[in-house]
Amino acid sequence: MTDPFFQAAIDEARLGLAEGGVPIGSVLVIDGTIVGRGHNQRVQRGSVVLHAEMAALEDAGRLTAADYRRSTLYSTLSPCPMCTGAVLLYGIPRVVVGEARTFQGPEGLLRDEGVVVEVVDDPGCVELMATFIAEHPELWNEDIGE
């Protein structure tokens, strides 16, 4: 994958893993510029909501509705229901997903609401998550609410 924005999301996922957290990364892009980046920080910060997408949105800070309508959210993993809700709430029109094999969020809901969802199916993202899930099933199950 040569998309620099997708690569930035992967870099965020690796950073999260290096910090002892769940390896999921995300970036928010507006007009060809990364305005927010984040990785899952539930473990590192003891947060109940800091999934990668939420961390990227938080990092971007307050934006206008017009800004969100020009944005793309990149995530190494299919967004969960909470992160999907944030995409819909802010009217983000496009989501690029690294993989949806190890976990598939409500992508159909995003599509039904007019969001363009592109699943890259990146083997590196699949391997990163599959390895993490095998090594830390209890942490993974906590992260997805099981």
C-alpha positions, 0 to 999 in steps of 0.5 A: 500500500503506497497511500501515505495516509493509510501508512500513517494509520499503520504507524499509529497502530504500531505505536499503540502496540509498542506502548502495550496497547491494542494495535489499531491506528487511525488518521483524519485527513482533510484536503490532503492533510492529516489533521488528527492522528491517534491509536487505541489508548484504552490500556495506556490511558485507562480510557473507556472510549479512546479507540483509534478513531476516537483518538484521531478525532480528539487530536483533530480538535473542534472542526466545522461541519464543512471540514468534516464533510471534506474529510476521510477517516483512515483506520487499520481496522473496521470501525466498531459501533461507537466509532461508526456513530462518530463518523455518522454524527460528524458527517464524515463521507469516506472511511478507508479500512485496513482490514475487516477479517479479524473484526467487522463493525457495522460497515453496512450501516455506514454504507446505508447512510451514504458513507463511502467505505473502502476496505483495503484488506491489507495483509499486514493489518490482518497479521498485526491484529491476528497476532495480537488477538492470539496473544492477548484474547482477554484484552481484545475481548474487553476492547470489543465488549465481549 
